[in-house]
């Protein structure tokens, strides 16, 4: 149950919508490096950008198109001149990979990434292999098969899949592995140019709401029966235990995803908005307040923002408080989402 302090803050949203507070100074501009134009995270932040002035005169977020979250982590870690005015779309796994130098995405450890701090959780994600082939029941059946994924600059669509297939020793036995793009990998499967594709879904932490990207609908529109490949949870946990990678074992009940007729287990992640530790505390505080207050309203216009319940955004602040930027933590405490 939400704390009373948050209930008060939530009710204030209705009062502040459409009425920006009086400005004593220009708002601080914040670049948010997100994902390709048209992707869910980019569109959600672009919507926040459009409505931000209805809630605050302190900060002005701007959505910036990028190749993906893996790119974002590499770029921010290597650009100190951006640390005071830039936030990024990121993820628990990709930040771990940057700190630990997981090739080929991070050929060397990126020391600056160890100083990243989390502003909040964008979503709880699930990465899924999918196929039309009834003979492909598990990842062990990928031998001599053609696999298509998203871009390797995208953690949810390409990076995670390659990490797992490499670690399980499956990559070397594939007929091909092609990083085509989120939509393109499903198009290739439909056209018969690959045997296995990948999908990524964003949910809140209890899976009561799930956002499916466009490729889910493309697959459904093909009119052909397909199924999600069930991954042995022990294989995922073995990788987690051996490396320390913060993957999640996601077991999702039937009917959660389009065309999902049975329970499925696969690997997942927590998608984030992150900053370097030197990002100003006051700016982080004001942005986090904006996110908490505007999330429910933005959800009326952006599908992924429907996930932006205050308890979803603040999830990591409760489970891993040491990872949270102090400015963001201050906002969570004020909203009653984290104990004082």
C-alpha positions in Angstrom: 0.0 0.0 0.0 1.3 3.5 -0.8 2.2 5.7 2.0 -0.1 8.7 2.8 2.6 11.1 1.8 2.6 9.7 -1.8 -1.2 9.8 -1.9 -1.0 13.5 -1.1 1.6 14.0 -3.8 -0.5 12.1 -6.3 -3.5 14.2 -5.7 -1.5 17.2 -6.2 -0.9 16.1 -9.8 -4.4 17.0 -10.7 -4.0 20.5 -9.3 -0.6 21.1 -11.0 -1.5 19.7 -14.4 -1.6 22.6 -16.8 -0.3 25.1 -14.3 3.4 25.5 -14.3 4.8 27.1 -11.1 6.1 30.7 -11.4 9.6 30.7 -12.8 12.3 32.5 -11.0 15.0 31.2 -13.4 15.3 29.2 -16.6 14.8 25.5 -16.0 17.9 23.3 -16.1 18.0 21.5 -19.4 18.7 17.7 -19.2 19.5 15.5 -22.1 18.1 12.0 -21.8 20.0 9.6 -24.1 17.4 6.9 -24.8 17.0 4.6 -27.8 16.0 4.6 -31.5 13.3 7.0 -32.6 9.9 5.2 -32.4 11.0 2.9 -29.6 9.0 2.8 -26.4 11.6 4.4 -24.0 12.3 7.2 -26.5 8.6 8.0 -27.0 7.9 8.0 -23.3 10.6 10.5 -22.6 9.6 12.6 -25.6 6.1 12.7 -24.1 7.6 13.7 -20.8 9.5 16.5 -22.6 6.2 17.8 -24.0 4.4 17.9 -20.7 7.2 18.7 -18.2 6.3 22.4 -18.0 2.9 21.5 -16.7 4.6 20.1 -13.6 7.8 22.0 -13.0 9.8 25.1 -13.9 13.0 23.6 -12.4 14.0 21.1 -15.1 13.5 20.7 -18.8 14.1 17.1 -20.1 14.9 16.5 -23.7 14.7 13.0 -25.4 17.7 12.2 -27.5 17.6 9.4 -30.1 20.5 6.9 -29.8 21.2 3.4 -31.1 20.3 1.9 -27.7 21.1 1.5 -24.0 24.4 -0.4 -24.6 25.6 2.6 -26.7 24.4 5.0 -24.0 26.5 3.4 -21.3 29.6 3.4 -23.4 29.1 7.0 -24.5 28.4 8.5 -21.1 31.2 6.6 -19.5 33.7 8.1 -22.0 32.3 11.7 -22.1 33.0 13.4 -18.7 31.8 16.8 -20.2 28.3 15.3 -20.2 28.1 14.1 -16.7 26.5 17.2 -15.2 23.6 17.5 -17.6 22.9 14.1 -19.1 20.8 11.1 -18.0 20.7 7.8 -19.9 18.4 4.9 -20.6 20.3 2.0 -19.2 19.9 -1.4 -17.4 21.3 -3.3 -14.5 23.0 -5.9 -16.8 24.6 -3.4 -19.2 26.1 -1.3 -16.4 27.5 -4.5 -14.8 28.9 -5.5 -18.2 30.6 -2.1 -18.6 32.2 -2.3 -15.2 33.4 -5.8 -15.8 34.5 -5.4 -19.4 32.3 -8.0 -21.1 33.4 -8.3 -24.7 32.6 -7.6 -27.4 30.4 -4.8 -26.0 33.0 -3.5 -23.6 36.4 -4.8 -24.6 37.9 -3.2 -21.5 36.3 -2.4 -18.1 35.0 1.2 -18.1 36.0 2.6 -14.8 33.6 5.6 -15.0 30.6 3.2 -15.2 31.4 2.1 -11.7 30.4 5.6 -10.6 27.0 5.5 -12.3 24.0 6.0 -10.0 20.4 5.0 -10.7 17.7 7.6 -10.9 14.9 5.1 -11.2 13.5 2.0 -12.8 12.0 2.3 -16.3 10.6 -1.2 -16.3 11.0 -4.9 -15.5 12.0 -6.6 -18.8 11.7 -10.0 -20.3 13.9 -11.1 -23.3 12.3 -13.9 -25.4 13.3 -16.2 -28.2 10.5 -17.0 -30.5 10.0 -19.4 -33.4 7.5 -20.9 -35.9 9.3 -24.3 -35.7 7.6 -26.8 -33.4 10.8 -28.8 -33.2 12.6 -26.0 -31.4 11.6 -26.5 -27.7 14.7 -25.2 -25.9 18.0 -23.3 -26.6 19.6 -26.8 -27.0 17.6 -27.1 -30.2 19.3 -24.0 -31.7 22.1 -26.2 -33.2 22.5 -25.5 -36.9 19.7 -22.9 -36.8 19.7 -19.3 -38.0 19.1 -16.8 -35.2 18.2 -13.2 -35.7 18.2 -10.5 -32.9 18.0 -6.8 -32.6 21.0 -4.5 -32.6 24.0 -5.3 -30.4 23.8 -1.6 -29.2 20.5 -2.5 -27.7 20.8 -4.4 -24.4 17.3 -5.9 -24.4 17.2 -6.9 -28.1 20.7 -8.1 -28.9 23.3 -7.8 -26.2 21.6 -10.0 -23.6 20.9 -12.7 -26.2 24.5 -12.9 -27.4 25.9 -12.9 -23.8 23.7 -15.9 -23.0 24.2 -17.9 -26.2 28.0 -17.3 -25.9 28.1 -18.4 -22.3 26.1 -21.5 -22.9 28.4 -22.5 -25.8 25.5 -22.3 -28.3 26.8 -19.5 -30.6 29.5 -21.6 -32.2 27.0 -24.3 -33.3 24.5 -21.9 -35.0 24.1 -21.8 -38.7 24.1 -18.0 -38.4 23.7 -15.2 -35.9 22.6 -11.8 -37.3 22.0 -8.6 -35.4 19.3 -7.2 -37.7 17.2 -4.8 -35.6 14.1 -5.2 -33.4 11.6 -5.2 -36.3 13.9 -6.6 -38.9 14.7 -9.8 -36.9 11.0 -10.7 -36.8 10.6 -9.8 -40.5 13.5 -12.2 -41.3 11.8 -15.0 -39.5 8.5 -14.4 -41.2 10.2 -14.3 -44.6 12.0 -17.5 -43.9 15.5 -16.0 -43.7 15.9 -17.1 -40.1 14.6 -19.8 -37.8 14.5 -18.0 -34.5 13.9 -14.4 -33.5 13.8 -12.3 -30.4 11.4 -10.1 -28.6 11.6 -7.8 -25.6 8.7 -6.8 -23.3 8.5 -4.2 -20.6 6.3 -4.8 -17.5 5.8 -3.5 -14.0 7.2 -5.7 -11.3 4.0 -7.7 -10.7 3.3 -8.2 -14.4 -0.1 -6.6 -14.0 0.7 -4.4 -17.1 3.0 -5.3 -19.9 4.0 -3.3 -22.9 4.7 -5.2 -26.1 6.8 -3.5 -28.8 5.6 -3.4 -32.4 7.4 -6.6 -33.5 4.9 -8.6 -31.3 2.1 -7.3 -33.4 4.0 -8.0 -36.6 4.4 -11.6 -35.6 0.7 -11.9 -34.6 -0.3 -10.3 -37.9 1.5 -13.0 -39.8 -1.3 -15.4 -38.9 1.1 -18.2 -38.4 1.3 -20.2 -35.1 4.4 -19.4 -33.1 5.7 -20.1 -29.7 8.2 -18.7 -27.1 11.2 -20.8 -26.4 11.3 -21.9 -22.7 14.7 -21.5 -21.1 15.7 -23.8 -18.3 15.9 -21.5 -15.2 18.9 -23.5 -14.0 20.9 -22.4 -17.1 20.1 -18.7 -16.4 20.9 -19.1 -12.7 24.2 -20.8 -13.5 25.3 -17.8 -15.5 24.2 -15.4 -12.8 26.1 -17.5 -10.1 29.2 -17.8 -12.2 29.5 -14.2 -13.2 27.5 -12.0 -10.8 25.5 -10.6 -13.7 22.2 -9.1 -12.4 20.0 -10.9 -14.9 16.5 -11.9 -13.6 15.0 -15.3 -14.1 11.6 -14.4 -15.4 8.8 -17.0 -15.2 5.7 -15.5 -16.7 2.3 -17.1 -16.6 0.4 -18.0 -19.7 -1.6 -15.2 -21.4 0.8 -12.4 -20.4 2.3 -12.0 -23.9 0.6 -12.1 -27.3 0.1 -15.8 -28.4 1.5 -17.2 -25.1 -0.5 -20.3 -24.4 1.8 -21.8 -21.8 3.9 -20.5 -18.9 7.4 -19.5 -20.2 10.7 -18.9 -18.4 13.4 -16.7 -19.9 16.0 -14.1 -18.8 15.3 -10.5 -18.0 16.6 -7.3 -16.5 15.6 -4.0 -14.9 15.7 -1.1 -17.3 16.9 2.1 -15.8 17.4 5.8 -16.0 20.9 6.4 -14.7 23.4 9.2 -14.2 27.0 9.7 -13.3 27.6 10.3 -9.6 28.6 13.9 -10.3 25.2 14.7 -11.8 23.9 17.5 -9.5 21.9 16.3 -6.5 19.3 19.1 -6.9 18.7 18.4 -10.5 18.3 14.7 -9.8 15.8 15.5 -7.1 13.8 17.8 -9.4 13.8 15.3 -12.3 12.7 12.4 -10.0 9.8 14.5 -8.6 8.8 15.3 -12.2 8.9 11.6 -13.1 6.8 10.6 -10.1 4.2 13.3 -10.6 3.9 13.2 -14.4 4.2 9.4 -14.9 0.4 8.6 -14.4 -0.6 11.4 -16.8 2.1 10.6 -19.4 0.7 7.1 -19.3 -2.4 8.4 -21.0 -0.4 9.3 -24.1 2.6 6.8 -24.1 2.2 3.1 -23.7 5.5 2.4 -21.9 4.7 5.2 -19.4 1.7 3.2 -18.2 4.3 1.2 -16.3 5.4 4.3 -14.5 3.7 3.7 -11.3 5.6 5.4 -8.4 6.3 2.0 -6.8 7.7 0.7 -10.1 10.0 3.8 -10.6 11.2 3.5 -7.0 11.7 -0.3 -6.9 15.5 -0.2 -6.8 15.5 2.5 -4.1 13.9 -0.2 -1.8 15.8 -3.3 -3.0 19.2 -1.7 -3.6 19.3 1.7 -2.0 23.1 2.0 -2.2 22.8 2.2 -6.0 20.5 5.2 -6.0 21.6 8.8 -6.7 21.1 10.8 -3.5 19.0 13.4 -5.2 16.6 10.7 -6.4 16.5 9.1 -3.0 15.6 12.4 -1.4 12.5 12.5 -3.7 11.5 8.9 -3.0 11.6 9.6 0.8 9.5 12.8 0.4 6.9 10.8 -1.6 6.8 8.2 1.1 8.1 5.5 -1.2 11.1 4.7 0.9 11.3 4.8 4.6 13.2 7.7 6.2 
